[in-house]
Amino acid sequence: MADTTIMDKLVSLAKRRGFVFQSSEIYGGLGSVWDYGPLGVELKKNVKDRWWHAMVHAREDIEGLDAAILMHPKVWEASGHVAGFTDPLVDCKHCKNRFRADDPRIKGTPGQPDAQCPVCGSKGTLTEPRLFNLMFKTFMGPVEDQAAVVYLRPETAQGIYVNYLNVLNSSRQRIPFGIAQIGKAFRNEITPGNFIFRTREFEQMEMQFFVKPGTDVEWFERWRAWRMEWHQGLGLDPAKLRFSQHGPGELAHYAKAAFDIQYEFPFGWQEIEGVHNRTDFDLGRHQQYSGKKLEYFDQAANERYLPYIVETSAGADRVALTLMVDAYREEQVEGETRVVLGFHPAIAPIKAGVFPLVKKDGMPALATRVYQALRRRLPVFYDDSGAIGRRYRRMDEAGTPFCVTIDGDSVTGGTVTVRHRDSMTQDRVALDQLDSYLEARIRGS
């Protein structure tokens, strides 16, 4: 059974410490749309930077791309989104709520007198199922007519496919090679929820790897292993990560094979990344609809073919939520509950807190100098408000791995106390070695 208590605590902590806020909260909020606060935007940026480094900077066979959100509407016809990106929905005429037609909470047959609304309990008020397109539609130009219809992209992958030849030719890559992109996507989800797990506006981290047909299975297995290693490298508990294979009845229309990387959330095992063998479906469709040849010519083998694609698709928001859920813990310390976000130091939004022990005897001035020196190299936070124990607890909730305290010995002896978040042990470190001490532990943890 889902444990909503942890999620309720995490949502409260996320707002209190500035990770995530309800969008437009002063106006009552907007359903399943969220804003990232000062710590949340740093956490998600760290996730995206780490992904970009692993995909683009650390490899010679992957190039980066930032395609536009608005694309020619024929792109979505070719991809199948216009015709097939739909869900059957029913409405309650009484309470105005909307549900998927296959919602297990619905009793009876929607559209018939025996059908009962799962929210208000009214009978005979549910409409017959109607198809509902999940893409957000808008208009380009001043006139709102059918000729001006464009869509907010429901995925970033199509921007990669239509730019495949541009990137291939300009970068002088050869197959096998990949194109990576991080960007916003939009889906008019029927049942969004679980905080930032399923939202209507979200950020994807996608990589499409183009391979010679016949080598796709080998590359698929490589990427499946590499992507699991990446998630484990974030510091996630390996026992809460697993693969889930799509069966024959679950495969998308474009997929030859598909595995989800799942994490065990308080609300159950859920996907945080998908690895798919998309064959040549996407390039074949765009070649057909655009009339442009998208084949690759292999000079060495003197052959021409349409590449197969191995896709890795992760949600930046879902990974950020996974990190927060995995890091959250409560401990009893001296009769009090200590709330900790035990982030991997490389992922933590703030790397170190800097505190003067008391506001006298030259400690604030020295603490300020230490803070100013550290912030040139690391995200750090200065706090001189309240008892030192309370300051430690605030940093624990923010996931900060180290706290640097300036005391009387710091002023007279040139050393500081560095307190470790997880063990709560303290080291005495010379001021002139503090930078290297922290950076070594952030990189090497």
C-alpha positions in Angstrom: 0.0 0.0 0.0 1.3 3.5 -0.9 2.9 5.4 2.0 1.7 8.9 1.5 3.1 10.1 4.9 6.6 10.4 3.6 5.4 12.3 0.5 3.4 14.7 2.6 6.5 15.4 4.7 8.6 15.8 1.6 6.2 18.2 0.0 6.2 20.3 3.2 10.0 20.2 3.4 10.3 21.2 -0.3 8.3 24.3 0.3 9.9 25.2 3.7 13.4 25.0 2.4 12.9 26.4 -1.1 13.0 23.3 -3.3 9.6 23.4 -5.0 6.6 25.8 -4.8 3.1 25.5 -6.1 2.9 27.5 -9.3 0.8 30.7 -9.0 0.1 29.9 -5.4 -1.2 33.3 -4.5 -4.0 32.8 -7.0 -4.8 29.3 -5.7 -2.3 27.4 -7.7 -2.5 25.7 -11.1 -3.1 22.0 -11.3 0.1 19.9 -11.4 2.3 22.8 -12.3 5.3 23.6 -10.0 8.0 26.2 -9.6 11.5 25.4 -8.5 12.8 27.6 -5.7 16.5 28.5 -4.9 17.5 25.0 -3.8 15.3 23.1 -6.2 16.7 24.9 -9.3 20.3 24.1 -8.1 19.4 20.5 -7.5 17.8 20.1 -10.9 20.7 22.0 -12.6 23.2 19.6 -10.9 21.2 16.6 -12.3 21.2 18.1 -15.8 24.8 19.1 -15.7 25.8 15.6 -14.6 23.7 14.1 -17.4 25.1 16.4 -20.0 28.7 15.7 -18.9 28.1 11.9 -19.1 26.4 12.1 -22.5 28.2 14.8 -24.3 31.4 16.0 -22.7 32.7 12.6 -21.6 32.0 11.0 -25.0 33.3 11.7 -28.6 30.3 10.1 -30.3 27.4 12.2 -29.0 26.6 15.8 -30.0 24.3 18.3 -28.2 21.2 20.0 -29.6 18.6 22.5 -28.4 15.6 22.3 -30.7 12.7 24.7 -30.7 9.5 23.9 -28.6 7.3 24.9 -31.5 7.7 22.8 -34.7 5.9 22.4 -38.0 2.6 20.6 -37.3 3.5 17.9 -39.9 6.2 16.7 -37.5 3.5 15.5 -35.2 1.5 14.0 -38.0 4.6 12.0 -39.0 5.3 10.9 -35.4 1.8 9.7 -34.9 1.0 12.1 -32.1 -1.9 13.9 -33.9 -3.7 10.7 -34.7 -2.7 8.4 -31.8 -1.7 10.5 -28.8 -5.1 10.2 -27.3 -6.9 8.8 -24.2 -10.6 8.0 -23.9 -12.1 10.2 -21.2 -15.4 10.6 -19.4 -16.9 13.7 -17.6 -19.2 13.9 -14.7 -22.0 16.3 -15.5 -22.6 16.9 -11.8 -19.2 17.6 -10.2 -17.4 18.5 -13.5 -14.5 16.2 -12.8 -12.9 14.3 -15.7 -11.6 10.7 -15.6 -9.9 8.2 -17.9 -12.6 5.8 -19.1 -10.6 2.8 -17.7 -10.3 4.4 -14.2 -10.8 1.4 -11.8 -12.7 3.6 -9.4 -15.6 4.0 -11.8 -18.5 1.6 -11.0 -20.6 0.6 -14.0 -20.4 1.5 -17.6 -19.7 5.2 -18.4 -22.6 6.7 -20.4 -25.1 4.3 -18.8 -27.5 4.9 -15.9 -25.7 2.5 -13.6 -22.3 4.4 -13.9 -21.3 6.0 -10.7 -18.9 9.0 -10.4 -15.9 8.1 -8.2 -15.8 11.6 -6.7 -19.3 12.8 -6.0 -21.0 9.4 -6.1 -23.7 10.5 -8.5 -25.2 7.9 -10.7 -26.0 8.3 -14.4 -24.0 11.6 -14.7 -20.9 10.2 -16.5 -20.7 10.9 -20.2 -19.8 8.3 -22.8 -16.0 8.0 -23.4 -14.6 10.6 -25.8 -11.1 10.7 -27.3 -8.9 13.5 -25.8 -5.6 14.5 -27.4 -2.8 15.0 -24.9 -1.0 17.7 -26.9 -1.5 21.4 -26.0 -2.7 23.2 -29.1 -2.1 26.9 -29.8 -2.0 29.2 -32.9 0.9 30.8 -34.7 0.2 34.3 -36.0 -2.7 36.7 -35.3 -5.5 34.6 -36.8 -6.9 31.7 -34.9 -7.8 29.2 -37.7 -7.0 25.7 -38.5 -4.2 26.7 -40.9 -2.3 28.4 -38.0 -2.5 25.5 -35.5 0.8 24.5 -33.8 1.5 22.3 -30.8 3.6 22.6 -27.7 5.9 19.6 -28.1 4.9 16.5 -26.1 8.5 15.2 -26.3 11.9 16.5 -27.3 12.9 13.5 -29.4 11.2 14.7 -32.6 13.4 17.8 -32.7 16.4 15.4 -32.7 15.1 13.3 -35.6 14.3 16.2 -37.9 17.8 17.6 -37.2 19.6 14.3 -37.6 21.2 15.1 -41.0 22.0 18.7 -40.0 24.0 17.5 -36.9 25.5 14.5 -38.8 26.9 16.7 -41.6 27.9 19.7 -39.5 29.7 17.7 -36.8 31.3 15.3 -39.3 30.3 12.4 -37.2 29.8 8.9 -38.5 27.4 6.2 -37.5 27.2 5.0 -34.7 26.7 8.4 -33.1 24.2 10.1 -30.9 22.4 13.4 -30.3 21.5 14.6 -26.8 19.1 17.3 -25.7 17.6 18.7 -22.5 14.4 20.7 -22.9 10.8 21.3 -21.8 7.9 19.2 -23.0 4.2 19.5 -22.4 1.4 17.0 -22.0 -2.2 17.6 -21.0 -2.1 14.7 -18.6 -5.5 13.4 -17.5 -4.3 12.1 -14.1 -1.2 14.0 -13.1 0.0 13.8 -9.5 2.5 12.6 -6.9 4.0 16.0 -6.6 6.5 16.7 -9.4 6.5 13.0 -10.7 3.8 13.5 -13.3 3.1 17.1 -14.4 1.8 18.9 -17.4 5.0 20.8 -18.0 8.2 18.9 -17.5 11.8 18.7 -18.6 13.3 15.8 -20.5 16.9 14.6 -20.9 16.9 12.5 -24.1 19.6 11.0 -26.2 19.0 9.3 -29.5 21.8 7.0 -30.7 21.8 6.2 -34.4 23.2 2.8 -35.3 23.5 0.4 -38.3 20.6 -2.0 -38.6 21.7 -5.4 -37.2 23.8 -3.8 -34.4 20.9 -2.3 -32.6 20.4 -5.1 -30.1 24.1 -4.9 -29.0 23.9 -1.1 -28.6 20.5 -1.4 -26.8 22.0 -3.7 -24.2 25.1 -1.4 -23.8 22.9 1.7 -23.2 20.7 -0.2 -20.8 23.6 -1.0 -18.6 25.2 2.4 -18.9 22.0 4.2 -17.9 21.5 2.1 -14.8 25.2 2.8 -13.8 24.5 6.5 -14.1 21.5 6.4 -11.8 23.5 4.4 -9.2 26.3 7.0 -9.5 23.9 9.7 -8.2 24.0 7.9 -4.9 20.6 6.2 -5.2 20.0 3.1 -3.2 20.7 0.2 -5.6 18.1 -1.9 -3.8 15.4 0.6 -4.9 16.4 0.5 -8.6 15.3 -2.1 -11.1 14.6 -2.8 -14.8 11.1 -3.4 -16.0 10.7 -4.9 -19.4 7.8 -4.0 -21.7 5.9 -7.1 -22.7 4.5 -7.6 -26.3 1.2 -6.0 -25.3 2.9 -3.0 -23.7 5.4 -2.0 -26.4 4.8 1.4 -28.1 4.0 1.3 -31.8 7.6 2.3 -32.7 9.5 0.0 -30.3 11.2 -3.3 -31.0 12.2 -3.5 -27.3 11.8 -1.3 -24.3 13.0 -1.3 -20.6 12.1 1.1 -17.9 14.5 2.0 -15.1 12.2 2.1 -12.1 12.6 3.4 -8.6 10.6 2.3 -5.5 8.8 5.4 -4.4 6.5 5.6 -1.4 3.7 5.3 -4.0 5.1 2.2 -5.6 7.6 1.3 -8.4 7.6 3.9 -11.1 9.6 4.7 -14.2 12.3 7.4 -14.1 13.9 6.6 -17.4 13.1 4.6 -20.5 15.5 2.8 -22.8 13.9 1.9 -26.2 14.9 0.3 -29.5 12.9 2.5 -31.9 14.2 0.7 -35.1 14.0 3.0 -38.1 10.4 3.9 -37.5 11.0 7.6 -36.7 13.4 8.4 -39.6 11.2 6.3 -41.9 8.1 8.3 -41.1 9.9 11.7 -41.4 11.4 10.6 -44.7 7.9 9.6 -45.9 6.1 12.8 -44.7 8.8 15.3 -45.6 9.9 13.8 -48.9 13.5 14.2 -47.9 16.0 11.4 -48.0 17.3 10.6 -44.5 19.4 7.6 -45.4 23.1 7.3 -44.3 25.7 6.4 -46.8 28.5 4.3 -45.4 31.5 5.0 -47.7 33.7 2.2 -46.2 31.0 -0.4 -46.9 29.7 1.3 -49.9 26.1 0.9 -48.7 23.1 3.1 -47.9 20.7 2.5 -45.1 18.2 4.2 -42.7 19.7 4.0 -39.2 18.0 2.4 -36.3 17.7 4.4 -33.1 18.4 3.4 -29.5 16.7 6.0 -27.2 17.4 6.9 -23.6 14.8 9.2 -22.2 14.9 10.4 -18.6 12.8 13.1 -16.8 14.9 15.7 -15.0 11.9 16.4 -12.7 11.5 12.7 -11.9 15.2 12.2 -11.2 15.1 15.3 -8.9 12.1 13.9 -7.0 13.9 10.5 -6.8 16.9 12.1 -5.3 14.8 13.9 -2.7 12.8 10.7 -1.8 15.9 8.6 -1.6 17.8 11.2 0.5 15.0 11.8 3.0 15.4 10.3 6.4 14.5 11.0 10.0 16.8 10.2 13.0 16.5 10.5 16.7 19.3 12.6 18.1 19.4 13.4 21.8 15.6 13.1 22.1 14.9 15.2 19.0 14.0 14.3 15.5 16.6 15.2 13.0 15.4 15.5 9.4 18.1 15.0 6.8 18.4 15.0 3.0 21.4 12.8 2.5 22.3 13.9 -1.0 25.5 12.8 -2.7 27.8 15.8 -2.1 28.2 16.4 -5.9 24.4 16.7 -6.3 23.7 18.7 -3.1 22.5 22.3 -3.9 24.6 23.8 -1.2 28.0 22.3 -0.6 28.8 23.9 2.7 27.4 26.2 5.4 29.7 28.8 7.0 28.9 29.9 10.6 30.5 32.1 13.2 30.0 30.3 16.5 29.0 33.6 18.1 28.6 37.1 16.9 31.6 38.5 18.7 35.4 38.3 19.2 36.2 38.7 15.5 34.4 35.5 14.5 31.8 37.1 12.2 34.5 39.0 10.3 36.6 35.9 9.8 33.5 33.8 8.9 32.6 36.4 6.3 36.0 36.2 4.7 35.9 32.4 4.7 32.5 32.5 3.1 33.5 35.0 0.4 36.6 33.0 -0.5 34.7 29.7 -0.7 31.8 31.1 -2.8 34.1 31.8 -5.6 34.5 28.0 -6.1 31.5 26.4 -4.4 27.8 27.0 -3.7 28.0 27.9 0.0 25.6 29.5 2.5 26.3 32.0 5.4 24.2 31.8 8.6 24.8 33.6 11.9 21.2 33.4 13.2 20.3 31.2 16.2 22.0 28.5 18.1 24.7 26.5 16.3 22.6 23.3 16.7 19.7 24.9 15.0 21.9 26.1 12.1 23.2 22.6 11.7 19.6 21.3 11.5 18.6 23.8 8.8 21.6 22.7 6.7 20.6 19.0 7.3 17.2 19.7 5.9 18.7 21.4 2.9 21.0 18.4 2.2 24.2 20.4 2.8 27.0 17.8 3.3 29.4 20.1 5.3 29.2 22.9 7.8 32.3 25.1 8.6 32.3 26.7 12.0 34.5 29.6 12.9 35.3 29.7 16.6 37.8 31.2 19.0 40.6 28.9 17.9 39.9 29.9 14.3 40.7 33.5 15.1 43.8 32.7 17.1 45.1 29.5 15.5 43.9 29.6 11.9 41.8 26.4 12.0 38.1 25.7 11.6 35.7 22.9 12.5 34.2 21.0 9.6 31.1 19.0 10.6 30.0 16.1 8.4 26.2 15.9 7.8 25.8 12.1 7.8 28.0 11.1 10.7 27.9 14.4 12.5 31.6 14.0 13.3 33.9 17.0 13.2 37.3 17.5 11.8 39.7 20.3 12.5 41.1 21.8 9.3 43.6 24.5 8.6 42.1 27.6 6.9 44.6 27.4 4.0 43.6 23.8 3.3 39.9 24.2 3.6 39.2 24.6 -0.2 41.1 21.5 -1.1 39.6 19.5 1.9 36.0 20.3 0.8 36.6 19.8 -3.0 38.3 16.4 -2.5 35.3 15.1 -0.5 32.7 16.6 -2.9 34.4 15.0 -5.9 35.4 11.7 -4.2 32.3 10.8 -2.3 
